[in-house]
Amino acid sequence: MEETEQLRAARAMRRAMLGDAYVDGMTADPEPAGAELQDHITLMAWGAWARGGPLTPRDRSLLVLAMTAALGRMEEFRLHVSAMEQTGVTDEELDELLFQIAGYCGAPAALAARREIRAVRAARQP
Protein backbone atom coordinates (compact mmCIF):
# COMPACT_ATOMS: atom_id res chain seq x y z
CA MET A 1 0.00 0.00 0.00
CA GLU A 2 1.30 3.43 -0.88
CA GLU A 3 2.19 5.43 2.21
CA THR A 4 -0.04 8.45 2.44
CA GLU A 5 -0.31 11.19 5.03
CA GLN A 6 -3.46 9.46 6.34
CA LEU A 7 -1.65 6.14 6.73
CA ARG A 8 1.28 7.83 8.50
CA ALA A 9 -1.13 9.55 10.90
CA ALA A 10 -3.02 6.30 11.51
CA ARG A 11 0.22 4.42 12.20
CA ALA A 12 1.34 7.10 14.63
CA MET A 13 -1.99 7.00 16.47
CA ARG A 14 -1.91 3.19 16.69
CA ARG A 15 1.60 3.30 18.17
CA ALA A 16 0.65 6.07 20.60
CA MET A 17 -2.36 4.12 21.87
CA LEU A 18 -1.06 0.53 21.82
CA GLY A 19 2.71 0.92 22.09
CA ASP A 20 5.63 0.03 19.88
CA ALA A 21 6.03 -3.56 21.10
CA TYR A 22 2.45 -4.51 20.25
CA VAL A 23 2.45 -2.77 16.87
CA ASP A 24 5.87 -4.18 15.94
CA GLY A 25 4.62 -7.67 16.76
CA MET A 26 1.47 -7.25 14.70
CA THR A 27 3.28 -5.78 11.69
CA ALA A 28 6.18 -8.24 11.59
CA ASP A 29 4.43 -10.50 9.07
CA PRO A 30 7.00 -11.20 6.33
CA GLU A 31 4.33 -11.99 3.72
CA PRO A 32 3.24 -9.09 1.53
CA ALA A 33 -0.46 -9.93 1.98
CA GLY A 34 -0.08 -9.77 5.77
CA ALA A 35 1.66 -6.41 5.63
CA GLU A 36 -0.96 -5.08 3.25
CA LEU A 37 -3.76 -6.28 5.55
CA GLN A 38 -2.12 -4.55 8.54
CA ASP A 39 -1.89 -1.30 6.58
CA HIS A 40 -5.53 -1.63 5.53
CA ILE A 41 -6.70 -2.25 9.09
CA THR A 42 -4.49 0.54 10.41
CA LEU A 43 -5.87 3.00 7.88
CA MET A 44 -9.47 1.92 8.41
CA ALA A 45 -9.54 1.66 12.21
CA TRP A 46 -6.75 3.94 13.41
CA GLY A 47 -7.40 6.42 10.63
CA ALA A 48 -10.74 7.07 12.36
CA TRP A 49 -8.83 7.83 15.57
CA ALA A 50 -6.44 10.15 13.73
CA ARG A 51 -9.23 12.19 12.12
CA GLY A 52 -9.42 14.68 14.94
CA GLY A 53 -12.76 16.38 15.27
CA PRO A 54 -15.04 16.53 18.29
CA LEU A 55 -14.36 12.99 19.56
CA THR A 56 -11.39 12.77 21.92
CA PRO A 57 -9.21 9.66 22.26
CA ARG A 58 -11.14 8.98 25.50
CA ASP A 59 -14.47 9.15 23.63
CA ARG A 60 -13.18 6.90 20.87
CA SER A 61 -11.81 4.46 23.41
CA LEU A 62 -15.14 4.16 25.21
CA LEU A 63 -16.88 3.58 21.89
CA VAL A 64 -14.39 0.89 20.86
CA LEU A 65 -14.71 -0.80 24.25
CA ALA A 66 -18.50 -0.87 23.99
CA MET A 67 -18.46 -2.10 20.38
CA THR A 68 -15.90 -4.85 20.95
CA ALA A 69 -17.84 -6.03 24.01
CA ALA A 70 -21.08 -6.01 22.00
CA LEU A 71 -19.45 -8.07 19.27
CA GLY A 72 -17.90 -10.49 21.77
CA ARG A 73 -14.40 -9.64 20.55
CA MET A 74 -12.82 -10.06 23.96
CA GLU A 75 -9.22 -10.17 22.69
CA GLU A 76 -9.69 -6.70 21.18
CA PHE A 77 -11.65 -5.55 24.23
CA ARG A 78 -8.77 -6.58 26.49
CA LEU A 79 -6.23 -4.88 24.22
CA HIS A 80 -8.14 -1.61 24.47
CA VAL A 81 -8.61 -1.98 28.24
CA SER A 82 -4.83 -2.28 28.42
CA ALA A 83 -4.49 1.03 26.55
CA MET A 84 -6.64 3.02 28.99
CA GLU A 85 -3.70 4.96 30.38
CA GLN A 86 -2.99 6.37 26.92
CA THR A 87 -6.63 7.11 26.09
CA GLY A 88 -7.61 8.77 29.35
CA VAL A 89 -10.39 6.33 30.30
CA THR A 90 -10.52 5.81 34.05
CA ASP A 91 -11.25 2.64 35.98
CA GLU A 92 -14.46 4.24 37.25
CA GLU A 93 -15.63 5.00 33.70
CA LEU A 94 -14.82 1.47 32.61
CA ASP A 95 -16.79 0.06 35.55
CA GLU A 96 -19.76 2.24 34.60
CA LEU A 97 -19.48 1.19 30.97
CA LEU A 98 -20.26 -2.35 32.08
CA PHE A 99 -23.78 -1.24 32.99
CA GLN A 100 -24.29 0.20 29.49
CA ILE A 101 -22.97 -3.02 27.98
CA ALA A 102 -25.32 -5.08 30.17
CA GLY A 103 -28.31 -2.92 29.30
CA TYR A 104 -27.77 -2.86 25.56
CA CYS A 105 -25.80 -6.04 24.84
CA GLY A 106 -26.90 -8.36 27.62
CA ALA A 107 -25.50 -9.92 30.75
CA PRO A 108 -23.18 -12.40 28.96
CA ALA A 109 -21.38 -9.56 27.17
CA ALA A 110 -21.05 -7.54 30.38
CA LEU A 111 -19.82 -10.51 32.38
CA ALA A 112 -17.27 -11.45 29.72
CA ALA A 113 -16.06 -7.83 29.63
CA ARG A 114 -15.83 -7.78 33.44
CA ARG A 115 -13.61 -10.89 33.37
CA GLU A 116 -11.27 -9.20 30.91
CA ILE A 117 -11.15 -6.02 32.99
CA ARG A 118 -10.31 -8.00 36.11
CA ALA A 119 -7.52 -9.84 34.28
CA VAL A 120 -5.97 -6.59 33.01
CA ARG A 121 -6.19 -5.00 36.44
CA ALA A 122 -4.62 -8.05 38.08
CA ALA A 123 -1.76 -7.96 35.58
CA ARG A 124 -0.96 -4.32 36.32
CA GLN A 125 -0.70 -4.90 40.08
CA PRO A 126 2.89 -4.88 41.34
N, C-alpha and C positions, 0 to 999 in steps of 0.2 A: 504494500500500500504506500502510495506517495505520502511523504510527511508534509502535512499542512500545518498552518498555525493552530487550527482547531485540534488536530491530533497532538501537537506539542503541549497545548494547554491541558488537554484531557490527561495526557501522560503525567504531567506535573501534578495535577490534582489527585490522581490515583496514588502517586508516590507520597504526596503530602498526607493523605488520609490513611493509607494502609502501610506505608513504610517501604523502604528500599528492599529489605530482605524478602518480604512477601511478593512484591512486584517482580523482583529479579527471579524468584523461583517460578512464578507463573509465566514469565516471558522467556524462559530458557529453552523452550522447545526448539530443537534443531531443524525440524521440518518446516519448510516454507508455509504449508497450509496452517500449521499451528501458530506460527508467528502472525500470519495474516488474520487468523481468527482473533488472536489477542488484540491486535490493532483495531479490528472491527468492534469488538466488545468495549475496548477502552474508549473509542470515539463515541459509540452509542451511549454507553452508561455514564462514563466519567465526563464525556462532553457535556452532558446535561448539568453535571455539577459545576463545570467550568464556565457555564453560560453567564454567570452573574445574575443580575436581576433581583427581584424582591425576596427570593428564597435564600436564606443563609445556609451555610453548611450544616448547622444544627437542624434547621427545618428539613433539609434534604435527607439528613440522617434519620430523623424520626419517620419520614415517609418511607424510606428504604426499609427500615426495621419493621414497620407495619406491613408493608407489601411482602417482604420475604417471609414473615410469620404467616400471613394469610395464604401464601402459596405453599407453605410447608417446606420452604428451602432453608432448613435449619443450619446447614453449613455456611451459607451466605449470611444468615441472621447472626450467627456467632461471630463471623468475621467482622461484621459491622458493629456488633456490641464491643468487640475488642478495639475498635477505632474511636470509641466515644471520647477519649481524651482529646483527640485531634478535632472532633466535630463540635465539641461543646455541649453534648448531651450529658445530663447529670444522672446519677443513679436514681434519684427521686423521680425524674421524668421518665426514665425507663420503667420503673416500677408502675407508674401511673399508666403508661402505654399498654401494659398488660391488660388493664381493664377495658381499654378501647378494643384491643385484639379479641378479648373474650366476648365483648358485646357484639362485635361485627363479624368475627371469624369463627367464634365458638370456643368452648372450653378446651378441646384438644389442642387447638393452635396456641392458646394462651399457656397451657400447661407445658407444652413442648418448648415454647419460648422461655418460660420461667426456668426450665431445666438448663437451657443454654446459658442464660444469664447467671445462674448459680455457678455453673462450671467456669465461666470467665472470671467471675469474682473470686472464686476459690483459687484460681491460677495466679491472680495478681496479688494475693496475700503473701507477705514475706515468709 
